[in-house]
Amino acid sequence: MSERKIDPKLLEILVCPLTKGPLRYDAEAQELISDQAGLAFPIRDGIPIMLLDEARQLDADSAGKGGPVS
């Protein structure tokens, strides 16, 4: 299965809907991570789902590390 890529220009303009802070792209998990909010927003079919109701809460161990979230 090929990994989907997200447009780098899109990443430059997207921010966390809660904190308005930067997002980090996790290609392996296909998520956009907000370290400030401790949330992971899913990317489905190449489209970021930036709804708080769809976000996954990060556990304290993986939030803010800068690496992929498992």
Protein Blocks (a to p, Z undefined) as FASTA:
>chain_A
ZZddddfklmmmpccfklopacdddfklopaddfknopacddeehiacfbfklpccddfk
lgonlpacZZ
